[in-house]
Amino acid sequence: MDAGLPRSARVRIGKDFDRVFADGLRNADPLMSLHWLRSESPARLGLAVSRKVDPRAVGRNRIKRLLRSEFRHCRLLLPGGDYVLVARPSARNANAEALRTAFSSLLRRAGALPPAGPTGTMPAACPPGAPPPSP
């Protein structure tokens, strides 16, 4: 069984990339930028990792492999549209966890994923004037 992305889940044509860059919402991070154009079609991923990011194909492919894997895990949770990630030169030296975190952060800031829940062990505080929750 192939765990890769099907052709229908990839942005592959130049005019589709151009449309996303021209009309899409943009969010940036030091490691990459996300361009997102909403549509009714299922979520599709496009990647742009140039030789300026890493002159070696091995390095560029590592970045793309990690981002594809992360997209595959959250694809069904994402609203429809085209998501294009453009890697920046600082992504060359970033480890896998940093790339995953940057990708998730960009999706949350764009509004494609819900915000991360609280990570503490205490329940959230009641807003002022609200009755305390019943046990």
N, C-alpha and C positions, 0 to 999 in steps of 0.2 A: 504494500500500500504506500502510495506517495504522500509524504507529509508536506510537500511544497505547496506554494500558492498556485491555484489554477490560473490559466491565461485570463479568465474572466475577472480575476481579482487583481489584475495588474494594469497600471497605466503604462501603455507601451508606445503610443503614437505621438509624434512631435506636436501635432496640433492640439492634442489633449493636454499635454504639458503646458503649451502656450496659453490655452484657455484658463487653466488653473492659476498660472502665474499672473495673468491679466485680471481675472475676476474673483479670485479666491481670497479668503481671509488669511492673514499671515501672522505667525507668532515666531519669535526667535529666542534662541538659547545660545550660550557660547559654543556649544558643540554642533548645533544644527538649527535649521529653520524649517517650519512646517507651513505649507500652503494647503488650504483646505477649501474645496468648492463643493457645497452641499448639492445633492441631487436626489432623485427618487431611486436611483440604481443602488445596488449593494456597495459597500465600501470597497474601494480599490486603492492599491498602493503604487506609488511611483517613487523611484530613488534616483538621486543625482549625486554621484560621488566622483568628482573630477580628479585629474592628475595633480591638481594643486593641493588636494587633500592629502594624497599619498602617491608618490610617483610609482610605487610598486603595485602591481595588480593584486598581489597577495593581501596587502593592507586594505585596498579598496574593497576587495571581495569579503574580507572579514567584517568590515563595517556593514556592508549590505546584507550579509548572512544574518548578523545579529538583529538588525532592524526588521528584516523579513520575519524572523522567528517571533519577535515581540508583536508584530502586527498580526501574525497568524493566531496568537493566543487571545488577542482582544478584538479580533475582526467582527465577531458576531455581536459584540456589545456596542459597536460604533454605529452612529447614524450614517445613512447613505451618503455617498459622495466620493470625491477623488482626494486622496491624501498624498501630497508630494513632499518628501523629505529631501532637503539639500544639506549635505554634510559640509562642515567647515573644517579648515586645516587643523584646528585643535582636536578634532575627533580622531586624528591619527594616533595620538598618544593616550587616548582615553581607554579605560578598561571596559569590559563588557557591562558591568553593573552601572557604570556612569552613563553609557549609551542608552541602556534600558530606562534608567531613571529620567534622563533628559527627554526621551521619547514620550514616556508617560506624562511627564510634567507639561509638555507642549500640548498633548491631547486634552489634558484637564483645563489648561488655560484657554484653549480654543472653545471649550464647552462640549467637546465630543465625548468626554468621559465624566462621570460624576466626581465631585471632589473627594479626596481621600478622607476616610473616616478618622475619628480621633484614635490615637494610638496608646493613650494612657489607660490606667486601670480604674480610674475614678469615673463615675458617670458625669455627663455634661451638666453644668450648672443650670438652674432654672432662670429664665429671664426675670428681671425685677418686676414684682407685682403679680407674677404667675403663681398659682398654687403648686405646692410640691407634688411630685409624682407619687401615686399610691403604690405601695409594694405589692 
